Amino acid sequence: MLGQVIPDYRHATTAANVIGAALAAHLLILMEHRGMTELRWFLIPGFCGGLTTFSGVTYEIVLHPHENWVFLLANLLLSILAVAISINLSRKWIKAKQ
């Protein structure tokens, strides 16, 4: 579906990874603050892991190793940045369960 909105597969892959990483961070904070830790094994590796496509990044690196290091770094750095932003915003927006 994301490939239909973003036709370039590299940009779609990066977008999926960034969205999945940010969503995983948000869900972790939500579960931590609301005491729903039993859902983490389903939501993080299941849902968010299915959303992200880091295996696609790995495939591209193996297929074209000399051309794709920027692609790898962009995916990693943007995903880490998305996690950092998501954690900070989620901690401000989601109140802890009383």
MARKOL-870336 format. One record per residue: residue in one letter; x, y, z of N, C-alpha, C, CB in turn. Coordinates in pm, whole numbers, plus 50000, padded with zeros to 5 digits. Glycine has a CB too. Example, Ala and Ser with C-alpha at 12.3 -4.5 7.8 and 13.67 -1.06 7.14 Angstrom:
a513194943150780512304955050780513204967050780511314955350905/s512854977550708513674989450714512905000350787514084994050572/
END
This chain:
m500834988150000500005000050000500875012650000499065000050121/l501905012750081502795024250085503505026049950503835022650199/g503745015049882504365015549750503485022449647504685001649703/q502185022649669501285029649577501335044749599499855024649593/v501565048849722501645063049755503025068449720501335065249905/i504045060449747505435064349719505975054349617506325064449851/p505985057849488506335048249385507795043449388506045054249252/d508725051449434510115047149440510285037449557511085059349455/y510655024949527510695014749632511685018049743511045001449572/r512755025149712513725028749816513125038649914515005034649753/h512415048549863511755058249951510615051750030511225070249870/a509885042649965508805035550034509375026650144507985027249933/t510485020150118511135011650219511585020050337512325004150158/t512215031250309512665040150416511485045350496513485051850359/a510415049350429509225054350498508625043550587508185059350396/a508525031250538507975020350618508835017850742507885007450533/n510145018250726511035016050841510915027150944512475014850793/v510855039450899510745050850990509405050651062510925064250913/i508335048150991507005047451053506935036051153505915045850945/g507435024451115507415012851204508235015051330507915000651133/a509405021051317510255023651433509605033851526511645028751388/a509025044451469508335054551551507115048651621507915066651465/l506365040451550505185034151609505585024551721504385026751501/a506645016951702507115007751805507515015351932508304999451754/a508215026451915508615034552031507385040252102509555045951987/h506425045052024505195050552082504435039752160504295056451972/l504315027952101503605017052167504305012652296503465005252073/l505625012552295506365008952416506075018652530507865008652388/i506065031552499505755041552602504305040252648506015055952549/l503405038152553501995036352587501815024452681501155034452460/m502425013152648502295001252731502955003152867502904989152660/e504085010052869504785012752995503935021453087506135019552968/h503355031953032502575041353113501215035853153502385054253038/r500655026953075499325021553103499365007653165498515021152976/g500555001953182500664988853244500164977453158499934988853372/m500324978353028499854968052935501034960552874498984974252823/t501974956652955503204950752902503004937152836504214949353012/e501914930152865501684917052804501444917852653500514910152871/l501054929552605500824931352462502104933652383499884942852439/r503194936552451504404940652380504914929952285505474944252478/w504774917152321505304906452235504474904852108505344893152311/f503244908752112502404908151993502594920551906500934906852033/l502584932351968502604944751891503964948451834502124955851978/i505024946951912506334951851866506934942651759507304953151985/p507254929951791507844921851684506804917351581508524909651744/g505554915851623504534911251530504074922151435503354905951606/f503344931851488502774942351404503844951751348501754950451483/c504654957551436505664967251390506774960351311506264974651510/g507114948151350508114940651274507614937251134508494928051348/g506324934551124505744931950993505634944350907504384925751008/l505494955750971505414968450899506764972650843504864979350990/t507814970850921509134975150876509704965350775510094976650996/t510644970150698511214962050591512734962550595510704966550455/f513304960650712514754960850721515364949150645515194960450867/s514614938550625515124927650543515264932150398514184915350552/g514404941050353514534946650219515794955150204513324954950185/v516134962250309517374970150310518574960850302517454979050438/t518534950150381519634940450380519784934150243519394929550485/y518684930650180518734924750046519394934349947517314921249998/e519034947049954519624956949864521124958449886518944970449882/i521544957950012522974959250043523744947349988523194960350196/v523194935350002523874923349951523884923449799523184910650004/l522784927649739522674927549593523614937649528521244930349552/h523714949549583524554960349527525374966649640523674971149456/p526394959849689527104964649809527794978049793528104954649850/h528264981449675529024993949660528115006049639529974992649544/e526865003649607525965014649575525005018249689525165011349454/n524865009749788523745011249880524105014650023522974998949880/w525315018550052525655022250190524935034750235527155024250203/v524695043950144523925056050180522485052250213523955066550063/f521935042850136520585037850161520495031350299520175027750051/l521475023450334521505017050465521625027450576522675007250473/l522555036650562522735046950664521505055650679523945055650632/a520875059150568519655067350574518565060050650519165070850432/n518375047150624517365039350695517655038650843517275025350637/l518885035850878519245034651019519125047951092520655029351032/l519725058451037519725071351105518325077451115520645080951032/l517555076551007516195082051012515315074151108515575082050873/s515515061051116514725052951209515105056051353514935037851180/i516375057851380516805061451516516285075251554518345061151527/l516315084451461515775097851486514265097151512516065107151366/a513555088951435512115087351456511815081551593511515078451347/v512625072051638512445066251772512665076851879513395054351793/a513725084551866514025094951965512895105251973515345102051930/i512415109651860511315119351858510035113251914511065124451714/s509745100951873508525094251918508535092052069508355080951846/i509675088052124509765086052269509525099152343511135080152307/n510165109752298510005122752366508555127652359510935133152304/l507955127052242506565131552228505605122652305506175132052081/s505815109652299504925100352368504975102352519505275085952333/r506155104852571506265107152716505555119852758507735107852758/k505475129752670504765142152701503255140352688505245153552609/w502825132852587501395131652556500665120952636501225128952412/i501345109952668500675098752734500915099752885501195085152678/k499825101252955499915102153101499975088253160498705110053159/a500735086853268500855074053336499545070453406502005074353438/k499235057553407498035052753473498155054953624497795037653442/q497135060453681497145063753824496805051753908496165075053854/
END
